[in-house]
Amino acid sequence: MNAVVTATGNAGFHVAAPGASVFIDAFWDLGPRLGGGRRSSAAERLAADLILVTHVHWDHFSPSRVAEAVVRTGARVVGSAEVARRLRGRVPDESLIVLEPPEPRRGGAAGSAQFEAPAATVTAFRTYHSRDHNSYLVRMGAFSFFHDGDNEDTRLLDAAALAPLDVLFLCPWQGSGWAEFVERLAARQWFLSHLSDQELDEHAAGRFLPGLCERVPLPARVVALRPGESFTFD
């Protein structure tokens, strides 16, 4: 099984596995420099069956750029009702897949909603950041990944429901329980996301989150891709 992960900048990635390819948070605007990082041209040339959007903040979602990608690739867009609302009139209605998981009850696990496509099965979890925030588990045949978006509390998620997992895309928000989350999931590969250029430089020098990275069973499992860079699974 071969799968390729390509960083498109900020928290955006493209995942290509046999029979399917998926963008997630890959089409975003260059807004105020609040740790948004750089954008890659990779998103403009890669194929896709699905485009996933975790939430509507400018550094994760540009309606105009997503619409351009739908025209170019013929992909369907998966997101919350708010994502669909901002895309209506820009893309055909049949290109929109709304996943609106229920809000978690106090002290309970994140609610979920699922969509099955020929190329992949997508499960959305309603997680904590904005009113419309989804985290996504995607199974593409024998390959699976989880993108946590900007989730600020990984303790809402049942790690057992996500396993087994090949790839974890995680933004290391302070206080969200991510250190224990990484350990519980034990993904084959963990990708840091939402990093600034300075943080990417610090990670390359071994200074970014060294305490957390040392807790991962094998240091090689921690990857921080710069925009446009790819990682291949054999």
GUKEBA-539462 format. One record per residue (C-alpha): residue number from 1; y, z, x. Coordinates in Angstrom, 3 decimals, always signed. Example, Ala and Ser with C-alpha at 12.3 -4.5 7.8 and 13.67 -1.06 7.14 Angstrom:
# residues 2
<rec><k>1</k><yy>-4.500</yy><zz>+7.800</zz><xx>+12.300</xx></rec>
<rec><k>2</k><yy>-1.060</yy><zz>+7.140</zz><xx>+13.670</xx></rec>
# end
This chain:
# residues 234
<rec><k>1</k><yy>+0.000</yy><zz>+0.000</zz><xx>+0.000</xx></rec>
<rec><k>2</k><yy>+3.418</yy><zz>-0.996</zz><xx>+1.371</xx></rec>
<rec><k>3</k><yy>+6.667</yy><zz>+0.368</zz><xx>-0.028</xx></rec>
<rec><k>4</k><yy>+10.207</yy><zz>+0.007</zz><xx>+1.305</xx></rec>
<rec><k>5</k><yy>+13.119</yy><zz>+2.376</zz><xx>+0.690</xx></rec>
<rec><k>6</k><yy>+16.626</yy><zz>+1.022</zz><xx>+1.396</xx></rec>
<rec><k>7</k><yy>+19.779</yy><zz>+3.136</zz><xx>+1.284</xx></rec>
<rec><k>8</k><yy>+22.704</yy><zz>+1.561</zz><xx>-0.554</xx></rec>
<rec><k>9</k><yy>+25.191</yy><zz>+4.321</zz><xx>+0.277</xx></rec>
<rec><k>10</k><yy>+26.043</yy><zz>+7.765</zz><xx>-1.080</xx></rec>
<rec><k>11</k><yy>+23.086</yy><zz>+8.775</zz><xx>-3.336</xx></rec>
<rec><k>12</k><yy>+21.979</yy><zz>+5.189</zz><xx>-3.972</xx></rec>
<rec><k>13</k><yy>+18.616</yy><zz>+3.705</zz><xx>-3.053</xx></rec>
<rec><k>14</k><yy>+16.432</yy><zz>+0.682</zz><xx>-3.679</xx></rec>
<rec><k>15</k><yy>+12.669</yy><zz>+1.235</zz><xx>-3.826</xx></rec>
<rec><k>16</k><yy>+10.323</yy><zz>-1.733</zz><xx>-3.596</xx></rec>
<rec><k>17</k><yy>+6.583</yy><zz>-1.203</zz><xx>-4.110</xx></rec>
<rec><k>18</k><yy>+3.813</yy><zz>-3.687</zz><xx>-4.921</xx></rec>
<rec><k>19</k><yy>+4.633</yy><zz>-5.219</zz><xx>-8.294</xx></rec>
<rec><k>20</k><yy>+7.923</yy><zz>-3.444</zz><xx>-8.896</xx></rec>
<rec><k>21</k><yy>+11.392</yy><zz>-2.770</zz><xx>-7.513</xx></rec>
<rec><k>22</k><yy>+13.918</yy><zz>-0.188</zz><xx>-8.705</xx></rec>
<rec><k>23</k><yy>+17.561</yy><zz>+0.622</zz><xx>-7.979</xx></rec>
<rec><k>24</k><yy>+18.832</yy><zz>+4.147</zz><xx>-8.573</xx></rec>
<rec><k>25</k><yy>+22.522</yy><zz>+5.130</zz><xx>-8.393</xx></rec>
<rec><k>26</k><yy>+23.015</yy><zz>+2.031</zz><xx>-6.234</xx></rec>
<rec><k>27</k><yy>+26.099</yy><zz>+0.569</zz><xx>-7.940</xx></rec>
<rec><k>28</k><yy>+29.148</yy><zz>+2.787</zz><xx>-7.617</xx></rec>
<rec><k>29</k><yy>+32.874</yy><zz>+2.576</zz><xx>-7.007</xx></rec>
<rec><k>30</k><yy>+34.830</yy><zz>+3.367</zz><xx>-3.879</xx></rec>
<rec><k>31</k><yy>+36.956</yy><zz>+6.174</zz><xx>-5.275</xx></rec>
<rec><k>32</k><yy>+38.615</yy><zz>+9.208</zz><xx>-3.698</xx></rec>
<rec><k>33</k><yy>+36.981</yy><zz>+10.202</zz><xx>-0.423</xx></rec>
<rec><k>34</k><yy>+35.320</yy><zz>+13.404</zz><xx>-1.613</xx></rec>
<rec><k>35</k><yy>+32.181</yy><zz>+13.089</zz><xx>+0.518</xx></rec>
<rec><k>36</k><yy>+31.358</yy><zz>+9.793</zz><xx>-1.168</xx></rec>
<rec><k>37</k><yy>+30.232</yy><zz>+8.084</zz><xx>+2.007</xx></rec>
<rec><k>38</k><yy>+30.030</yy><zz>+4.319</zz><xx>+2.530</xx></rec>
<rec><k>39</k><yy>+28.629</yy><zz>+1.519</zz><xx>+0.420</xx></rec>
<rec><k>40</k><yy>+26.184</yy><zz>-1.119</zz><xx>+1.628</xx></rec>
<rec><k>41</k><yy>+25.959</yy><zz>-4.781</zz><xx>+0.690</xx></rec>
<rec><k>42</k><yy>+22.184</yy><zz>-4.384</zz><xx>+0.328</xx></rec>
<rec><k>43</k><yy>+22.526</yy><zz>-3.706</zz><xx>-3.395</xx></rec>
<rec><k>44</k><yy>+24.072</yy><zz>-7.147</zz><xx>-3.873</xx></rec>
<rec><k>45</k><yy>+21.031</yy><zz>-9.083</zz><xx>-2.601</xx></rec>
<rec><k>46</k><yy>+17.874</yy><zz>-7.103</zz><xx>-3.454</xx></rec>
<rec><k>47</k><yy>+15.693</yy><zz>-7.818</zz><xx>-6.490</xx></rec>
<rec><k>48</k><yy>+15.073</yy><zz>-5.298</zz><xx>-9.249</xx></rec>
<rec><k>49</k><yy>+13.066</yy><zz>-4.737</zz><xx>-12.402</xx></rec>
<rec><k>50</k><yy>+14.943</yy><zz>-1.551</zz><xx>-13.330</xx></rec>
<rec><k>51</k><yy>+18.330</yy><zz>+0.002</zz><xx>-12.552</xx></rec>
<rec><k>52</k><yy>+18.398</yy><zz>+3.776</zz><xx>-13.026</xx></rec>
<rec><k>53</k><yy>+21.601</yy><zz>+5.796</zz><xx>-13.398</xx></rec>
<rec><k>54</k><yy>+21.557</yy><zz>+9.587</zz><xx>-13.100</xx></rec>
<rec><k>55</k><yy>+25.077</yy><zz>+10.145</zz><xx>-14.519</xx></rec>
<rec><k>56</k><yy>+28.442</yy><zz>+8.469</zz><xx>-15.007</xx></rec>
<rec><k>57</k><yy>+30.490</yy><zz>+9.949</zz><xx>-12.141</xx></rec>
<rec><k>58</k><yy>+32.292</yy><zz>+7.255</zz><xx>-10.139</xx></rec>
<rec><k>59</k><yy>+30.250</yy><zz>+7.755</zz><xx>-6.960</xx></rec>
<rec><k>60</k><yy>+26.978</yy><zz>+7.100</zz><xx>-8.836</xx></rec>
<rec><k>61</k><yy>+27.867</yy><zz>+4.555</zz><xx>-11.514</xx></rec>
<rec><k>62</k><yy>+30.166</yy><zz>+1.552</zz><xx>-11.862</xx></rec>
<rec><k>63</k><yy>+29.725</yy><zz>-0.210</zz><xx>-15.231</xx></rec>
<rec><k>64</k><yy>+31.118</yy><zz>-3.487</zz><xx>-13.891</xx></rec>
<rec><k>65</k><yy>+28.886</yy><zz>-3.507</zz><xx>-10.809</xx></rec>
<rec><k>66</k><yy>+25.798</yy><zz>-2.571</zz><xx>-12.832</xx></rec>
<rec><k>67</k><yy>+26.577</yy><zz>-5.380</zz><xx>-15.271</xx></rec>
<rec><k>68</k><yy>+26.874</yy><zz>-7.849</zz><xx>-12.381</xx></rec>
<rec><k>69</k><yy>+23.491</yy><zz>-6.675</zz><xx>-11.084</xx></rec>
<rec><k>70</k><yy>+21.890</yy><zz>-7.140</zz><xx>-14.519</xx></rec>
<rec><k>71</k><yy>+23.145</yy><zz>-10.750</zz><xx>-14.634</xx></rec>
<rec><k>72</k><yy>+21.916</yy><zz>-11.400</zz><xx>-11.087</xx></rec>
<rec><k>73</k><yy>+18.482</yy><zz>-9.746</zz><xx>-11.338</xx></rec>
<rec><k>74</k><yy>+17.635</yy><zz>-9.650</zz><xx>-15.049</xx></rec>
<rec><k>75</k><yy>+16.860</yy><zz>-5.947</zz><xx>-14.624</xx></rec>
<rec><k>76</k><yy>+16.924</yy><zz>-3.414</zz><xx>-17.456</xx></rec>
<rec><k>77</k><yy>+19.134</yy><zz>-0.333</zz><xx>-17.153</xx></rec>
<rec><k>78</k><yy>+17.790</yy><zz>+3.183</zz><xx>-17.732</xx></rec>
<rec><k>79</k><yy>+20.234</yy><zz>+6.005</zz><xx>-18.398</xx></rec>
<rec><k>80</k><yy>+21.661</yy><zz>+8.478</zz><xx>-20.848</xx></rec>
<rec><k>81</k><yy>+23.387</yy><zz>+7.551</zz><xx>-24.093</xx></rec>
<rec><k>82</k><yy>+26.719</yy><zz>+7.806</zz><xx>-22.263</xx></rec>
<rec><k>83</k><yy>+25.568</yy><zz>+5.300</zz><xx>-19.628</xx></rec>
<rec><k>84</k><yy>+24.520</yy><zz>+2.904</zz><xx>-22.404</xx></rec>
<rec><k>85</k><yy>+27.814</yy><zz>+3.386</zz><xx>-24.238</xx></rec>
<rec><k>86</k><yy>+29.805</yy><zz>+2.345</zz><xx>-21.159</xx></rec>
<rec><k>87</k><yy>+27.640</yy><zz>-0.744</zz><xx>-20.653</xx></rec>
<rec><k>88</k><yy>+27.596</yy><zz>-2.036</zz><xx>-24.226</xx></rec>
<rec><k>89</k><yy>+29.437</yy><zz>-5.339</zz><xx>-24.479</xx></rec>
<rec><k>90</k><yy>+28.892</yy><zz>-5.923</zz><xx>-20.747</xx></rec>
<rec><k>91</k><yy>+25.106</yy><zz>-6.433</zz><xx>-20.855</xx></rec>
<rec><k>92</k><yy>+22.707</yy><zz>-7.472</zz><xx>-23.645</xx></rec>
<rec><k>93</k><yy>+21.616</yy><zz>-4.568</zz><xx>-25.837</xx></rec>
<rec><k>94</k><yy>+17.980</yy><zz>-5.344</zz><xx>-25.045</xx></rec>
<rec><k>95</k><yy>+18.741</yy><zz>-4.597</zz><xx>-21.385</xx></rec>
<rec><k>96</k><yy>+19.601</yy><zz>-0.969</zz><xx>-22.190</xx></rec>
<rec><k>97</k><yy>+16.989</yy><zz>+1.792</zz><xx>-22.234</xx></rec>
<rec><k>98</k><yy>+18.342</yy><zz>+5.148</zz><xx>-23.391</xx></rec>
<rec><k>99</k><yy>+16.574</yy><zz>+8.274</zz><xx>-22.176</xx></rec>
<rec><k>100</k><yy>+18.205</yy><zz>+11.367</zz><xx>-23.617</xx></rec>
<rec><k>101</k><yy>+16.041</yy><zz>+14.410</zz><xx>-22.794</xx></rec>
<rec><k>102</k><yy>+16.686</yy><zz>+17.618</zz><xx>-24.753</xx></rec>
<rec><k>103</k><yy>+18.805</yy><zz>+20.294</zz><xx>-23.151</xx></rec>
<rec><k>104</k><yy>+16.685</yy><zz>+23.037</zz><xx>-21.543</xx></rec>
<rec><k>105</k><yy>+16.466</yy><zz>+26.274</zz><xx>-23.458</xx></rec>
<rec><k>106</k><yy>+17.834</yy><zz>+29.370</zz><xx>-21.798</xx></rec>
<rec><k>107</k><yy>+15.375</yy><zz>+30.336</zz><xx>-19.090</xx></rec>
<rec><k>108</k><yy>+13.176</yy><zz>+27.313</zz><xx>-19.853</xx></rec>
<rec><k>109</k><yy>+12.219</yy><zz>+24.189</zz><xx>-17.954</xx></rec>
<rec><k>110</k><yy>+14.189</yy><zz>+20.946</zz><xx>-18.057</xx></rec>
<rec><k>111</k><yy>+13.440</yy><zz>+18.768</zz><xx>-21.090</xx></rec>
<rec><k>112</k><yy>+12.055</yy><zz>+15.287</zz><xx>-20.496</xx></rec>
<rec><k>113</k><yy>+11.853</yy><zz>+11.804</zz><xx>-22.029</xx></rec>
<rec><k>114</k><yy>+9.737</yy><zz>+8.862</zz><xx>-20.876</xx></rec>
<rec><k>115</k><yy>+9.805</yy><zz>+5.067</zz><xx>-20.814</xx></rec>
<rec><k>116</k><yy>+6.880</yy><zz>+2.852</zz><xx>-19.831</xx></rec>
<rec><k>117</k><yy>+7.595</yy><zz>-0.593</zz><xx>-18.452</xx></rec>
<rec><k>118</k><yy>+5.074</yy><zz>-3.090</zz><xx>-17.088</xx></rec>
<rec><k>119</k><yy>+6.381</yy><zz>-2.394</zz><xx>-13.593</xx></rec>
<rec><k>120</k><yy>+6.863</yy><zz>+1.366</zz><xx>-13.713</xx></rec>
<rec><k>121</k><yy>+6.762</yy><zz>+4.558</zz><xx>-15.751</xx></rec>
<rec><k>122</k><yy>+10.077</yy><zz>+6.445</zz><xx>-15.773</xx></rec>
<rec><k>123</k><yy>+10.389</yy><zz>+10.094</zz><xx>-16.805</xx></rec>
<rec><k>124</k><yy>+13.900</yy><zz>+11.499</zz><xx>-17.160</xx></rec>
<rec><k>125</k><yy>+14.598</yy><zz>+15.228</zz><xx>-16.899</xx></rec>
<rec><k>126</k><yy>+17.825</yy><zz>+16.715</zz><xx>-18.255</xx></rec>
<rec><k>127</k><yy>+19.167</yy><zz>+18.649</zz><xx>-15.287</xx></rec>
<rec><k>128</k><yy>+22.348</yy><zz>+20.563</zz><xx>-14.529</xx></rec>
<rec><k>129</k><yy>+25.496</yy><zz>+18.851</zz><xx>-13.260</xx></rec>
<rec><k>130</k><yy>+27.268</yy><zz>+17.012</zz><xx>-16.073</xx></rec>
<rec><k>131</k><yy>+26.554</yy><zz>+16.728</zz><xx>-19.794</xx></rec>
<rec><k>132</k><yy>+24.681</yy><zz>+13.458</zz><xx>-19.338</xx></rec>
<rec><k>133</k><yy>+22.841</yy><zz>+14.180</zz><xx>-16.081</xx></rec>
<rec><k>134</k><yy>+19.256</yy><zz>+12.928</zz><xx>-15.663</xx></rec>
<rec><k>135</k><yy>+16.886</yy><zz>+13.338</zz><xx>-12.727</xx></rec>
<rec><k>136</k><yy>+14.094</yy><zz>+10.743</zz><xx>-12.571</xx></rec>
<rec><k>137</k><yy>+10.407</yy><zz>+10.661</zz><xx>-11.739</xx></rec>
<rec><k>138</k><yy>+9.209</yy><zz>+7.073</zz><xx>-11.240</xx></rec>
<rec><k>139</k><yy>+5.596</yy><zz>+5.999</zz><xx>-10.838</xx></rec>
<rec><k>140</k><yy>+5.129</yy><zz>+2.425</zz><xx>-9.620</xx></rec>
<rec><k>141</k><yy>+1.380</yy><zz>+1.952</zz><xx>-9.524</xx></rec>
<rec><k>142</k><yy>+0.050</yy><zz>+4.201</zz><xx>-6.767</xx></rec>
<rec><k>143</k><yy>+3.557</yy><zz>+4.929</zz><xx>-5.418</xx></rec>
<rec><k>144</k><yy>+5.843</yy><zz>+7.603</zz><xx>-6.864</xx></rec>
<rec><k>145</k><yy>+9.319</yy><zz>+8.973</zz><xx>-6.194</xx></rec>
<rec><k>146</k><yy>+11.666</yy><zz>+11.599</zz><xx>-7.616</xx></rec>
<rec><k>147</k><yy>+15.459</yy><zz>+11.262</zz><xx>-7.460</xx></rec>
<rec><k>148</k><yy>+17.242</yy><zz>+14.508</zz><xx>-8.249</xx></rec>
<rec><k>149</k><yy>+20.713</yy><zz>+13.018</zz><xx>-8.587</xx></rec>
<rec><k>150</k><yy>+23.359</yy><zz>+15.730</zz><xx>-8.302</xx></rec>
<rec><k>151</k><yy>+21.179</yy><zz>+18.402</zz><xx>-9.905</xx></rec>
<rec><k>152</k><yy>+22.597</yy><zz>+21.808</zz><xx>-9.007</xx></rec>
<rec><k>153</k><yy>+19.547</yy><zz>+23.873</zz><xx>-9.970</xx></rec>
<rec><k>154</k><yy>+16.101</yy><zz>+22.610</zz><xx>-8.966</xx></rec>
<rec><k>155</k><yy>+14.640</yy><zz>+25.785</zz><xx>-10.465</xx></rec>
<rec><k>156</k><yy>+14.836</yy><zz>+24.019</zz><xx>-13.854</xx></rec>
<rec><k>157</k><yy>+12.069</yy><zz>+21.662</zz><xx>-12.718</xx></rec>
<rec><k>158</k><yy>+8.335</yy><zz>+22.299</zz><xx>-12.757</xx></rec>
<rec><k>159</k><yy>+7.137</yy><zz>+21.073</zz><xx>-9.366</xx></rec>
<rec><k>160</k><yy>+3.566</yy><zz>+20.782</zz><xx>-10.640</xx></rec>
<rec><k>161</k><yy>+4.691</yy><zz>+18.215</zz><xx>-13.240</xx></rec>
<rec><k>162</k><yy>+6.127</yy><zz>+16.005</zz><xx>-10.484</xx></rec>
<rec><k>163</k><yy>+3.153</yy><zz>+16.042</zz><xx>-8.125</xx></rec>
<rec><k>164</k><yy>+1.658</yy><zz>+14.175</zz><xx>-6.383</xx></rec>
<rec><k>165</k><yy>+4.789</yy><zz>+12.674</zz><xx>-4.897</xx></rec>
<rec><k>166</k><yy>+5.377</yy><zz>+10.145</zz><xx>-2.141</xx></rec>
<rec><k>167</k><yy>+9.172</yy><zz>+10.351</zz><xx>-1.902</xx></rec>
<rec><k>168</k><yy>+11.761</yy><zz>+12.984</zz><xx>-2.794</xx></rec>
<rec><k>169</k><yy>+15.446</yy><zz>+11.987</zz><xx>-2.843</xx></rec>
<rec><k>170</k><yy>+17.443</yy><zz>+15.207</zz><xx>-2.789</xx></rec>
<rec><k>171</k><yy>+21.079</yy><zz>+16.135</zz><xx>-2.350</xx></rec>
<rec><k>172</k><yy>+21.083</yy><zz>+19.582</zz><xx>-0.698</xx></rec>
<rec><k>173</k><yy>+23.418</yy><zz>+21.494</zz><xx>-2.993</xx></rec>
<rec><k>174</k><yy>+23.933</yy><zz>+25.046</zz><xx>-1.829</xx></rec>
<rec><k>175</k><yy>+22.366</yy><zz>+27.707</zz><xx>-4.071</xx></rec>
<rec><k>176</k><yy>+20.238</yy><zz>+25.296</zz><xx>-6.097</xx></rec>
<rec><k>177</k><yy>+16.855</yy><zz>+26.524</zz><xx>-4.881</xx></rec>
<rec><k>178</k><yy>+16.245</yy><zz>+23.295</zz><xx>-2.982</xx></rec>
<rec><k>179</k><yy>+14.561</yy><zz>+24.877</zz><xx>+0.044</xx></rec>
<rec><k>180</k><yy>+11.736</yy><zz>+26.288</zz><xx>-2.070</xx></rec>
<rec><k>181</k><yy>+11.697</yy><zz>+23.085</zz><xx>-4.160</xx></rec>
<rec><k>182</k><yy>+11.021</yy><zz>+20.961</zz><xx>-1.072</xx></rec>
<rec><k>183</k><yy>+8.210</yy><zz>+23.275</zz><xx>-0.025</xx></rec>
<rec><k>184</k><yy>+6.596</yy><zz>+23.336</zz><xx>-3.481</xx></rec>
<rec><k>185</k><yy>+6.680</yy><zz>+19.569</zz><xx>-3.925</xx></rec>
<rec><k>186</k><yy>+5.311</yy><zz>+18.772</zz><xx>-0.441</xx></rec>
<rec><k>187</k><yy>+6.275</yy><zz>+15.091</zz><xx>-0.803</xx></rec>
<rec><k>188</k><yy>+5.046</yy><zz>+12.665</zz><xx>+1.850</xx></rec>
<rec><k>189</k><yy>+8.674</yy><zz>+11.953</zz><xx>+2.769</xx></rec>
<rec><k>190</k><yy>+11.942</yy><zz>+13.667</zz><xx>+1.942</xx></rec>
<rec><k>191</k><yy>+15.188</yy><zz>+11.660</zz><xx>+2.018</xx></rec>
<rec><k>192</k><yy>+18.527</yy><zz>+13.434</zz><xx>+2.288</xx></rec>
<rec><k>193</k><yy>+21.102</yy><zz>+11.822</zz><xx>-0.005</xx></rec>
<rec><k>194</k><yy>+24.815</yy><zz>+12.056</zz><xx>-0.750</xx></rec>
<rec><k>195</k><yy>+25.740</yy><zz>+12.607</zz><xx>+2.907</xx></rec>
<rec><k>196</k><yy>+29.062</yy><zz>+11.747</zz><xx>+4.518</xx></rec>
<rec><k>197</k><yy>+29.210</yy><zz>+9.838</zz><xx>+7.793</xx></rec>
<rec><k>198</k><yy>+29.875</yy><zz>+13.119</zz><xx>+9.601</xx></rec>
<rec><k>199</k><yy>+26.818</yy><zz>+14.766</zz><xx>+8.038</xx></rec>
<rec><k>200</k><yy>+24.667</yy><zz>+11.772</zz><xx>+8.974</xx></rec>
<rec><k>201</k><yy>+25.888</yy><zz>+12.108</zz><xx>+12.563</xx></rec>
<rec><k>202</k><yy>+25.135</yy><zz>+15.842</zz><xx>+12.518</xx></rec>
<rec><k>203</k><yy>+21.643</yy><zz>+15.226</zz><xx>+11.175</xx></rec>
<rec><k>204</k><yy>+20.966</yy><zz>+12.651</zz><xx>+13.911</xx></rec>
<rec><k>205</k><yy>+22.054</yy><zz>+15.255</zz><xx>+16.467</xx></rec>
<rec><k>206</k><yy>+19.806</yy><zz>+17.914</zz><xx>+14.914</xx></rec>
<rec><k>207</k><yy>+22.662</yy><zz>+20.079</zz><xx>+13.644</xx></rec>
<rec><k>208</k><yy>+22.649</yy><zz>+19.373</zz><xx>+9.872</xx></rec>
<rec><k>209</k><yy>+20.654</yy><zz>+21.866</zz><xx>+7.805</xx></rec>
<rec><k>210</k><yy>+18.339</yy><zz>+22.720</zz><xx>+10.715</xx></rec>
<rec><k>211</k><yy>+17.038</yy><zz>+25.842</zz><xx>+8.962</xx></rec>
<rec><k>212</k><yy>+15.873</yy><zz>+23.858</zz><xx>+5.942</xx></rec>
<rec><k>213</k><yy>+14.520</yy><zz>+20.907</zz><xx>+7.890</xx></rec>
<rec><k>214</k><yy>+12.420</yy><zz>+23.250</zz><xx>+10.028</xx></rec>
<rec><k>215</k><yy>+10.725</yy><zz>+24.523</zz><xx>+6.864</xx></rec>
<rec><k>216</k><yy>+9.352</yy><zz>+21.075</zz><xx>+6.070</xx></rec>
<rec><k>217</k><yy>+5.762</yy><zz>+20.966</zz><xx>+7.417</xx></rec>
<rec><k>218</k><yy>+6.430</yy><zz>+17.966</zz><xx>+9.687</xx></rec>
<rec><k>219</k><yy>+9.984</yy><zz>+17.275</zz><xx>+10.926</xx></rec>
<rec><k>220</k><yy>+9.254</yy><zz>+13.535</zz><xx>+10.699</xx></rec>
<rec><k>221</k><yy>+9.111</yy><zz>+13.933</zz><xx>+6.914</xx></rec>
<rec><k>222</k><yy>+12.903</yy><zz>+14.395</zz><xx>+6.795</xx></rec>
<rec><k>223</k><yy>+14.801</yy><zz>+11.097</zz><xx>+6.734</xx></rec>
<rec><k>224</k><yy>+18.538</yy><zz>+10.431</zz><xx>+6.511</xx></rec>
<rec><k>225</k><yy>+19.230</yy><zz>+6.704</zz><xx>+6.142</xx></rec>
<rec><k>226</k><yy>+22.612</yy><zz>+5.177</zz><xx>+6.760</xx></rec>
<rec><k>227</k><yy>+23.822</yy><zz>+2.587</zz><xx>+4.203</xx></rec>
<rec><k>228</k><yy>+21.812</yy><zz>-0.601</zz><xx>+4.625</xx></rec>
<rec><k>229</k><yy>+18.989</yy><zz>+1.021</zz><xx>+6.612</xx></rec>
<rec><k>230</k><yy>+15.389</yy><zz>+0.876</zz><xx>+5.360</xx></rec>
<rec><k>231</k><yy>+12.224</yy><zz>+2.935</zz><xx>+5.756</xx></rec>
<rec><k>232</k><yy>+8.787</yy><zz>+1.357</zz><xx>+5.297</xx></rec>
<rec><k>233</k><yy>+5.632</yy><zz>+3.125</zz><xx>+4.119</xx></rec>
<rec><k>234</k><yy>+2.361</yy><zz>+1.596</zz><xx>+5.326</xx></rec>
# end
